[in-house]
Amino acid sequence: MLRNISWNMLARLAGVLLGFPETILVAHLLGPQGQGIYKLALLIPSLLGLVTNLGINLANVYYVGQDARNARTAVANSLWSGLILGTLAALVYLPFAVPIHNRFLPESPYYYELIGVVLLPISLINYYLAHIFTGLKELKPPSIWTVCMAIMTLSGAAFVGLLTPSSGSEPAPNVIEERVGGMVVLYALVIPVSSTAVYLWLLGRRGLLSLRGDFAQWRRSVTYGIRGYIANLFQFLNFRLDSLILAAYLGATEVGIYSLAVLLSEFLWMIGNSVAMILFPTTAGQSEAQATSLTARACRQVTWITLAEAVVLGASAWWLVPFIFGERFRPSVAPLWLLLPGTVALIIPNVLTAHLAGRGRPQIGTLAAGVSLIATVALDLLLIPRLGVAGAALASSAAYTITALVVLTAFRRVTGLPWAAVVIPRAEDWHDMLALAARGRRYLERRMAGLRPEV
């Protein structure tokens, strides 16, 4: 498990190191309003894809994690599911495209969100196939590809900037429009198409590529996945519904300001999400006692690492954000501060629900996300009209904390472990973290000396 976490964390770290310059570049290219339009243009097809996927991605992890012989059938079912469900979703959306656009994106051309909608079949297939690798516990190839995608996005953003030069510090509206269009094409077209092609190639090399689906297995996948699917849908709405409400009340500029605060806060989840990704298939194949002990230990360590990251980010944000992203984004600092407590709290359910899903209880994540969504909607509608971006941040932070409390309570009832066992660090946790740091140092030293890493 440690090796898989290491690969995934290295890929995520490389993605952050490459993605952060891309985030800076895009912020300078687009400004707050362009950034808001860009995020909303990608958000609409993302939401449509999540509504449509039926949780097949979760079932791929679960069934392939239990038995790798299910992988070939999972690939075939994923290809057909993505093609059929994505096409149906696009056809259902198109009659409503104009009123949705006029409500949330009146400042932009129609084609922005339509690119992502038309390509939904490819995006769904890409999403399903990526989770098959997680079930196989083979994270090295997709991790390497994650780094390649980060390089592509950074290069693509730079290319968009070169194609749309501006004579002043404030780009003209037509220049911003061209830049947003270029970034939408990059993320909605180039990335999913190339990523799907690479995943198909990797699966083909393993002899897993097939078009021969199994309807009985597909039904089992949907039956299992639909429970976690609802949780994912609720959680996505918890993360992104505030952007739509902000757009409806205040427009794209406020969305741009808020989106940067959200993006910076979500960087703190890199380690926790890497652990959760591996816990899901790992705990599915372990005894109850082994899985519970492993998850509690991982949750304690990840929570305190995330807290330390939040303290550093919060203390430096007032100077760091305008210095890196420009004075136009200084208003992002206050919502970032308000988001940080909830961001730390949410890492706990991110880890614990992966354990519960791996043990066949994805409905607990659904319950927690549903309670959180109710709180999100109520608080957003109450606070955003009165406090604007700060209201959205307060609502999200409160909803994240509610999610943590619900999942902690459920985990205690299922496992019998008290809250302290999954939150308060122990001596062995500090030993683990020091040992991991030492191992990472030895790895880098051997690499720099031209030697093979220790096994």
C-alpha positions as CSV (number, residue, x, y, z in Angstrom):
1,M,0.0,0.0,0.0
2,L,2.8,2.4,0.9
3,R,4.3,2.1,-2.6
4,N,1.0,2.8,-4.3
5,I,0.4,5.8,-2.0
6,S,4.0,7.0,-2.8
7,W,3.4,6.8,-6.5
8,N,0.1,8.6,-6.2
9,M,1.4,11.3,-3.9
10,L,4.5,11.8,-6.2
11,A,2.2,12.2,-9.2
12,R,-0.1,14.6,-7.3
13,L,2.9,16.6,-6.0
14,A,4.3,16.8,-9.5
15,G,0.8,17.8,-10.7
16,V,0.7,20.6,-8.0
17,L,4.3,21.8,-8.8
18,L,3.4,22.0,-12.5
19,G,-0.3,22.9,-12.0
20,F,0.5,25.8,-9.7
21,P,2.4,27.8,-12.4
22,E,-0.5,27.0,-14.7
23,T,-2.9,28.4,-12.2
24,I,-0.8,31.5,-11.8
25,L,-0.6,31.9,-15.6
26,V,-4.3,31.5,-16.1
27,A,-5.2,33.9,-13.3
28,H,-3.0,36.6,-15.0
29,L,-4.3,35.8,-18.5
30,L,-8.0,35.8,-17.6
31,G,-8.4,38.1,-14.5
32,P,-11.3,37.5,-12.0
33,Q,-14.1,37.8,-14.6
34,G,-12.5,35.6,-17.2
35,Q,-11.5,33.1,-14.5
36,G,-15.1,33.0,-13.3
37,I,-16.5,32.5,-16.8
38,Y,-13.9,29.7,-17.4
39,K,-14.8,27.9,-14.2
40,L,-18.5,28.0,-14.9
41,A,-18.0,26.9,-18.5
42,L,-16.3,23.7,-17.2
43,L,-18.6,23.3,-14.2
44,I,-21.8,22.8,-16.2
45,P,-20.6,19.8,-18.3
46,S,-18.8,18.4,-15.2
47,L,-22.1,18.5,-13.2
48,L,-24.0,16.9,-16.1
49,G,-21.3,14.1,-16.3
50,L,-21.5,13.4,-12.6
51,V,-25.3,13.2,-12.8
52,T,-25.0,10.7,-15.6
53,N,-22.2,8.3,-14.5
54,L,-24.4,6.1,-12.1
55,G,-21.4,5.3,-9.9
56,I,-19.9,2.8,-12.3
57,N,-16.5,4.3,-11.5
58,L,-16.9,3.3,-7.9
59,A,-18.0,-0.2,-8.8
60,N,-15.0,-0.6,-11.1
61,V,-12.7,0.0,-8.0
62,Y,-14.8,-2.3,-5.8
63,Y,-15.1,-5.3,-8.1
64,V,-11.7,-5.1,-9.7
65,G,-10.2,-4.6,-6.3
66,Q,-11.8,-7.8,-5.1
67,D,-10.8,-9.8,-8.1
68,A,-8.5,-8.6,-10.9
69,R,-10.2,-11.1,-13.3
70,N,-13.2,-8.7,-13.4
71,A,-11.1,-6.0,-15.1
72,R,-11.6,-7.1,-18.7
73,T,-15.4,-7.1,-18.3
74,A,-15.2,-3.8,-16.5
75,V,-13.3,-2.2,-19.4
76,A,-15.9,-3.3,-21.9
77,N,-18.9,-2.2,-19.7
78,S,-17.1,1.1,-19.1
79,L,-16.7,1.8,-22.8
80,W,-20.4,1.0,-23.6
81,S,-21.7,2.8,-20.6
82,G,-19.7,6.0,-21.3
83,L,-20.8,6.1,-24.9
84,I,-24.5,5.5,-24.2
85,L,-24.9,7.5,-21.0
86,G,-22.8,10.4,-22.3
87,T,-24.8,10.6,-25.6
88,L,-28.1,10.5,-23.8
89,A,-27.0,13.2,-21.3
90,A,-25.9,15.5,-24.1
91,L,-29.2,15.0,-26.0
92,V,-31.3,15.7,-22.9
93,Y,-29.2,18.9,-22.1
94,L,-29.3,20.5,-25.5
95,P,-32.9,21.7,-25.4
96,F,-32.2,23.5,-22.1
97,A,-28.8,24.9,-23.2
98,V,-29.9,28.5,-24.0
99,P,-31.9,29.2,-20.7
100,I,-29.1,27.7,-18.6
101,H,-26.5,29.7,-20.4
102,N,-28.4,32.9,-20.1
103,R,-28.9,32.4,-16.4
104,F,-25.3,31.5,-15.4
105,L,-23.0,32.6,-18.3
106,P,-24.7,35.6,-20.0
107,E,-21.3,37.3,-20.5
108,S,-19.8,34.5,-22.7
109,P,-20.4,32.7,-26.0
110,Y,-22.6,29.7,-26.1
111,Y,-20.0,27.3,-27.4
112,Y,-17.9,27.4,-24.1
113,E,-20.0,24.9,-22.2
114,L,-21.3,23.1,-25.3
115,I,-17.8,21.7,-26.1
116,G,-17.8,19.8,-22.8
117,V,-21.4,18.7,-23.2
118,V,-20.8,17.2,-26.7
119,L,-17.7,15.4,-25.5
120,L,-19.4,13.9,-22.4
121,P,-19.1,10.3,-23.8
122,I,-15.3,10.6,-24.0
123,S,-15.1,12.2,-20.5
124,L,-17.2,9.5,-18.9
125,I,-15.1,6.7,-20.5
126,N,-12.0,8.4,-19.3
127,Y,-13.4,8.7,-15.8
128,Y,-14.4,5.0,-15.7
129,L,-11.1,3.7,-17.1
130,A,-9.0,5.7,-14.6
131,H,-10.8,3.9,-11.7
132,I,-10.1,0.5,-13.2
133,F,-6.4,1.2,-12.6
134,T,-7.2,2.1,-9.0
135,G,-9.0,-1.3,-8.6
136,L,-5.9,-3.1,-10.0
137,K,-3.7,-1.2,-7.6
138,E,-1.5,-0.3,-10.5
139,L,-1.0,3.4,-10.0
140,K,2.5,3.9,-11.6
141,P,1.3,4.2,-15.3
142,P,-1.6,6.5,-14.6
143,S,0.5,8.5,-12.1
144,I,3.1,9.1,-14.8
145,W,0.4,10.1,-17.2
146,T,-1.0,12.5,-14.6
147,V,2.4,14.3,-14.7
148,C,2.3,14.4,-18.5
149,M,-1.2,16.0,-18.4
150,A,0.1,18.6,-16.0
151,I,2.9,19.4,-18.5
152,M,0.3,19.6,-21.3
153,T,-1.9,22.0,-19.4
154,L,0.9,24.3,-18.5
155,S,2.2,24.2,-22.1
156,G,-1.3,24.7,-23.4
157,A,-2.0,27.7,-21.2
158,A,1.3,29.3,-22.3
159,F,0.4,28.7,-25.9
160,V,-3.0,30.3,-25.4
161,G,-1.2,33.3,-23.9
162,L,1.1,33.5,-26.9
163,L,-1.7,33.4,-29.4
164,T,-3.7,36.2,-27.6
165,P,-1.2,38.9,-26.8
166,S,-2.3,42.1,-24.9
167,S,-0.7,45.5,-25.1
168,G,-1.6,46.6,-21.6
169,S,-1.8,45.2,-18.1
170,E,-5.6,44.9,-18.4
171,P,-6.6,42.8,-21.5
172,A,-9.4,44.0,-23.7
173,P,-12.7,42.1,-23.4
174,N,-12.3,40.4,-26.8
175,V,-8.8,39.2,-25.8
176,I,-10.2,37.7,-22.5
177,E,-12.9,36.0,-24.5
178,E,-10.4,34.4,-26.9
179,R,-8.3,33.3,-23.9
180,V,-11.2,31.7,-22.1
181,G,-12.2,29.9,-25.3
182,G,-8.7,28.5,-25.7
183,M,-8.6,27.2,-22.1
184,V,-12.0,25.6,-22.5
185,V,-10.9,23.8,-25.6
186,L,-7.7,22.6,-23.8
187,Y,-9.6,21.2,-20.8
188,A,-12.8,20.0,-22.4
189,L,-11.3,18.6,-25.6
190,V,-7.6,18.0,-25.6
191,I,-7.1,16.7,-22.1
192,P,-10.0,14.1,-22.0
193,V,-9.4,12.8,-25.6
194,S,-5.7,12.3,-25.1
195,S,-6.1,10.9,-21.6
196,T,-8.7,8.3,-22.8
197,A,-6.4,7.3,-25.7
198,V,-3.5,6.7,-23.2
199,Y,-5.7,4.7,-20.8
200,L,-6.9,2.5,-23.7
201,W,-3.4,1.9,-24.9
202,L,-2.2,0.9,-21.3
203,L,-5.2,-1.5,-20.9
204,G,-4.5,-2.9,-24.4
205,R,-0.9,-3.7,-23.4
206,R,-2.3,-5.6,-20.4
207,G,-4.7,-7.6,-22.6
208,L,-7.7,-6.0,-20.9
209,L,-9.1,-4.1,-23.9
210,S,-12.5,-5.6,-24.9
211,L,-15.9,-4.6,-26.3
212,R,-17.6,-7.7,-25.0
213,G,-19.7,-6.4,-22.1
214,D,-21.6,-8.4,-19.5
215,F,-25.1,-7.0,-18.8
216,A,-25.4,-9.0,-15.5
217,Q,-22.1,-7.5,-14.3
218,W,-23.2,-4.1,-15.4
219,R,-26.4,-4.4,-13.3
220,R,-24.3,-5.4,-10.3
221,S,-22.0,-2.5,-10.9
222,V,-24.9,0.0,-11.0
223,T,-26.6,-1.6,-8.0
224,Y,-23.4,-1.2,-6.0
225,G,-22.3,2.1,-7.5
226,I,-25.6,4.0,-7.2
227,R,-25.2,4.2,-3.4
228,G,-21.8,5.8,-3.7
229,Y,-22.9,7.7,-6.8
230,I,-25.5,9.7,-4.9
231,A,-22.9,10.6,-2.3
232,N,-20.5,11.8,-5.0
233,L,-23.2,13.8,-6.6
234,F,-24.1,15.4,-3.2
235,Q,-20.5,16.1,-2.4
236,F,-19.9,17.7,-5.8
237,L,-22.8,19.9,-5.2
238,N,-21.4,20.7,-1.8
239,F,-18.1,21.8,-3.5
240,R,-19.5,23.6,-6.5
241,L,-23.1,24.7,-5.9
242,D,-22.0,27.9,-4.3
243,S,-20.3,28.9,-7.5
244,L,-23.6,28.6,-9.4
245,I,-25.5,30.5,-6.7
246,L,-22.8,33.2,-6.8
247,A,-23.1,33.5,-10.5
248,A,-26.8,33.8,-10.3
249,Y,-26.7,36.5,-7.7
250,L,-23.5,38.4,-8.4
251,G,-22.0,37.4,-11.7
252,A,-18.8,35.8,-13.0
253,T,-16.3,38.2,-11.4
254,E,-17.2,37.1,-7.9
255,V,-17.0,33.4,-9.0
256,G,-13.5,34.1,-10.2
257,I,-12.5,35.6,-6.9
258,Y,-14.0,32.7,-5.0
259,S,-12.7,30.0,-7.3
260,L,-9.1,30.9,-6.5
261,A,-9.8,30.7,-2.8
262,V,-11.4,27.3,-3.3
263,L,-8.5,26.1,-5.5
264,L,-5.9,27.1,-3.0
265,S,-7.7,25.5,-0.1
266,E,-8.2,22.2,-2.0
267,F,-4.4,21.9,-2.5
268,L,-4.4,20.8,1.1
269,W,-6.3,17.6,0.2
270,M,-3.5,16.2,-1.9
271,I,-2.1,13.8,0.7
272,G,-5.5,12.8,2.2
273,N,-7.0,12.1,-1.2
274,S,-4.0,10.0,-2.2
275,V,-4.5,7.9,1.0
276,A,-8.3,7.6,0.4
277,M,-7.7,6.4,-3.2
278,I,-5.6,3.5,-2.0
279,L,-7.7,2.7,1.1
280,F,-10.8,1.9,-1.0
281,P,-9.5,-1.1,-2.9
282,T,-7.1,-2.1,-0.1
283,T,-9.7,-2.4,2.7
284,A,-12.0,-4.3,0.4
285,G,-9.6,-7.2,0.5
286,Q,-8.7,-7.1,4.3
287,S,-10.3,-8.4,7.5
288,E,-12.4,-6.0,9.5
289,A,-9.8,-5.6,12.2
290,Q,-7.0,-5.0,9.7
291,A,-8.9,-2.5,7.7
292,T,-10.1,-0.5,10.8
293,S,-6.6,-0.3,12.3
294,L,-5.1,0.8,9.0
295,T,-7.8,3.5,8.4
296,A,-7.6,5.0,11.9
297,R,-3.8,5.3,11.7
298,A,-4.0,6.9,8.2
299,C,-6.7,9.3,9.3
300,R,-4.8,10.5,12.4
301,Q,-1.7,11.2,10.4
302,V,-3.4,12.8,7.4
303,T,-5.5,15.1,9.6
304,W,-2.5,16.6,11.4
305,I,-0.5,17.0,8.3
306,T,-3.4,18.8,6.7
307,L,-3.8,21.0,9.8
308,A,-0.1,22.0,9.6
309,E,-0.5,22.9,5.9
310,A,-3.5,25.0,6.7
311,V,-1.7,27.0,9.3
312,V,1.2,27.8,7.0
313,L,-1.2,28.7,4.1
314,G,-3.4,30.9,6.3
315,A,-0.5,32.7,7.9
316,S,1.1,33.6,4.5
317,A,-2.0,34.2,2.4
318,W,-2.4,38.0,2.8
319,W,1.1,38.6,1.3
320,L,1.4,35.5,-0.9
321,V,-1.9,35.6,-2.9
322,P,-1.5,39.2,-4.3
323,F,2.2,38.7,-4.8
324,I,1.7,35.6,-6.9
325,F,-1.7,36.1,-8.6
326,G,-1.8,39.9,-8.7
327,E,-3.5,42.6,-6.7
328,R,-6.8,41.9,-8.6
329,F,-7.1,38.6,-6.6
330,R,-6.4,40.1,-3.1
331,P,-10.2,39.7,-2.3
332,S,-9.6,35.9,-2.5
333,V,-7.7,36.0,0.8
334,A,-10.6,36.5,3.1
335,P,-12.7,33.6,1.7
336,L,-9.6,31.5,1.8
337,W,-9.2,32.1,5.5
338,L,-12.9,31.2,6.1
339,L,-12.6,28.0,4.0
340,L,-9.5,26.6,5.9
341,P,-11.3,25.3,9.0
342,G,-13.8,23.3,7.0
343,T,-11.0,22.2,4.6
344,V,-9.1,20.6,7.4
345,A,-12.3,19.0,8.9
346,L,-13.3,17.5,5.5
347,I,-10.1,15.5,5.2
348,I,-11.5,13.2,8.0
349,P,-14.6,12.0,6.1
350,N,-12.6,11.8,2.9
351,V,-10.4,9.1,4.5
352,L,-13.1,7.4,6.6
353,T,-15.7,7.1,3.8
354,A,-13.1,5.4,1.6
355,H,-12.8,2.7,4.3
356,L,-16.5,2.4,4.7
357,A,-17.1,2.1,0.9
358,G,-14.3,-0.5,0.7
359,R,-16.1,-2.5,3.4
360,G,-19.4,-2.4,1.4
361,R,-21.0,0.6,3.2
362,P,-21.0,3.4,0.7
363,Q,-24.5,4.5,1.9
364,I,-22.9,6.2,4.9
365,G,-21.0,8.6,2.7
366,T,-24.3,9.2,0.9
367,L,-26.1,10.1,4.2
368,A,-23.3,12.4,5.3
369,A,-23.1,14.2,1.9
370,G,-26.9,14.5,1.9
371,V,-27.0,16.2,5.3
372,S,-24.1,18.4,4.2
373,L,-25.9,19.4,1.0
374,I,-29.0,20.5,2.9
375,A,-26.8,22.7,5.1
376,T,-24.9,24.0,2.0
377,V,-28.1,25.0,0.2
378,A,-29.7,26.6,3.2
379,L,-26.6,28.5,4.2
380,D,-25.7,29.6,0.7
381,L,-29.2,31.1,0.1
382,L,-29.0,32.8,3.5
383,L,-25.4,34.1,3.4
384,I,-24.5,34.8,-0.2
385,P,-27.1,37.5,-0.9
386,R,-25.9,39.2,2.4
387,L,-22.2,38.6,2.5
388,G,-21.3,37.6,-1.1
389,V,-18.1,35.6,-1.5
390,A,-17.5,35.5,2.3
391,G,-21.0,34.0,2.7
392,A,-20.2,31.3,0.2
393,A,-17.0,30.5,2.1
394,L,-18.7,30.4,5.5
395,A,-21.4,28.1,4.2
396,S,-18.9,25.7,2.7
397,S,-16.8,25.6,5.8
398,A,-19.8,24.9,8.0
399,A,-21.1,22.2,5.6
400,Y,-17.6,20.5,5.5
401,T,-17.6,20.4,9.3
402,I,-21.1,18.9,9.5
403,T,-19.9,16.2,7.1
404,A,-17.0,15.4,9.3
405,L,-19.2,15.1,12.4
406,V,-21.7,12.8,10.7
407,V,-19.0,10.4,9.3
408,L,-17.1,10.3,12.6
409,T,-20.3,9.3,14.4
410,A,-21.1,6.6,11.8
411,F,-17.5,5.3,11.8
412,R,-17.7,5.0,15.6
413,R,-20.9,3.0,15.5
414,V,-19.6,0.7,12.8
415,T,-16.2,0.0,14.2
416,G,-16.5,0.8,17.9
417,L,-13.5,3.1,17.8
418,P,-13.9,6.4,19.7
419,W,-13.3,9.7,17.9
420,A,-9.9,10.1,19.6
421,A,-8.6,7.0,17.9
422,V,-9.0,8.5,14.5
423,V,-8.2,12.1,15.3
424,I,-5.6,12.4,18.1
425,P,-2.1,11.4,17.0
426,R,-0.1,8.7,18.9
427,A,3.7,8.2,19.3
428,E,3.6,5.6,16.5
429,D,2.2,8.2,14.1
430,W,5.1,10.5,14.6
431,H,7.5,7.6,14.1
432,D,5.7,6.7,10.8
433,M,5.9,10.2,9.5
434,L,9.6,10.5,10.4
435,A,10.3,7.2,8.8
436,L,8.5,8.2,5.6
437,A,10.4,11.5,5.5
438,A,13.7,9.6,5.9
439,R,12.7,7.1,3.2
440,G,11.9,9.9,0.9
441,R,15.3,11.6,1.6
442,R,17.1,8.3,0.8
443,Y,15.1,7.9,-2.4
444,L,16.1,11.3,-3.6
445,E,19.7,10.8,-2.6
446,R,20.0,7.5,-4.5
447,R,18.3,9.0,-7.5
448,M,20.7,11.9,-7.6
449,A,23.6,9.5,-7.3
450,G,22.3,7.5,-10.3
451,L,21.4,4.4,-8.2
452,R,18.3,2.4,-8.2
453,P,15.8,3.2,-5.4
454,E,15.6,0.8,-2.5
455,V,12.9,-1.8,-2.7
